[in-house]
Amino acid sequence: MKILVHVLLSGLAVYAAAGVLPGVTVDGFTAAIVTAAALGLANAVLRPILIFLTLPINLLTLGLFTFVITGGLVELAASLVPGFHVANFWWAMAFAPVLWLVNSFLHSFERD
């Protein structure tokens, strides 16, 4: 039950963040939920591998390359999920912190 609430809140966060940014569109709430699940899976599986592989670049940029990795994962989700569209890579990089803010706000109301 807790996972279902978490995914629904994340889907709502994707829908709200896409509503704020004009370069990101979601065709409906179902696409937002699928996008949230795809982003969650990509962040759980691919992100640690990518951060490990790009560790030298990440160290040289003092961790700022992590934003590029996050933008790439958003682009990957946009290419895999029908109904979720990102205009270009810069909108994907802008979408990530907005999604993080909205997601943090919504999950602050979630019970433990």
N, C-alpha and C positions, 0 to 999 in steps of 0.2 A: 504494500500500500504506500509505503514511504517513497519507493522508487517512482511510482506512478505520479504522486504529487510533485516530486522533484522534476520529472520530465515535463509535466504540464506547466509548471512555473517557468521552466527553461524555454518551453515553446512560447509562452506569453512574453518572455523577455525578448526572444528573437522577433516576434511580431511587433513589439513596441519599438525595438531598436531599428527595425526596418522602416517603421513609420516615421522615425525621426530623420533618417538619412535618405535623401532623394536618389542616391545611386544604388540603393539596395531595395529590392522588391520581393515580397512574399505573396503568393497567389491566394493563400487562405491559411486558416489556423492549422489545418492538417499538415500543410507543407511546412509550417513553422515548427510543429512538433517533430516531424521527420528530420528537419534541419537541426533542431536541438539534439536529437539522438545521434545524428551523424557527426556533429561537432563534438559531442561528448565522447563518442567512440574514437574519433581521430585524435582528440586531446589525450585520451587514455593510452592509446596504442602507439600512434605515430610520433607525437610530440616528444616523448623522452628519447626516442631513437634519433630524431632529427637534431635535438639539442646536443646529444652526445656526439653525433657525426660532425656538427658544426662548432664544436667546443673551441677550437683555436680562433675562429672568426668571432665567436661570442666573447671570448676573453679580450680580443683586440678592440672590440666595439663597446666594451664594458656592459655587455648584456643587451645592448640595443638591437642586436640581430634577432633576438627572440621575437620582436614585433614583426619582423619579416617572415619568420616561421609561422607565426599566428595568422598573418595575412594569407600566407600560402595555404594553410589549413582551411581558412574560410573560402578561398577560391576552389579548393578541392571539394568542399561540401557543396558549393554552388554548381560545380560541374556534375556532381553525382545525384543531387536531389532535384527532381522536377518541381517547378513552382518556386524555386529560390534562385534569384538572379542578382548578380553583382556586376555593376557596369565595368569596373576595371580593378586593378590591384590596389590602387590608392583608396578606393571605396571599401575594399576588403580590410585594409589596414585601419581605416577609420571606424569600420563596423565593430572590430574586436574590442576596443576600449569602451565604446558605447554599450555594447552587449554586456561587458563585464560590469559596468555601473548599474544597468537596469537589473541584471541578474543578481547582483549583490543586494540591491534594494528589495527585490521580491523575495529572495531567500531569507532575508532577515525576519520575515513574518512566519517562516516555516517552523513548526514545532520540532523539538529534539526527540 
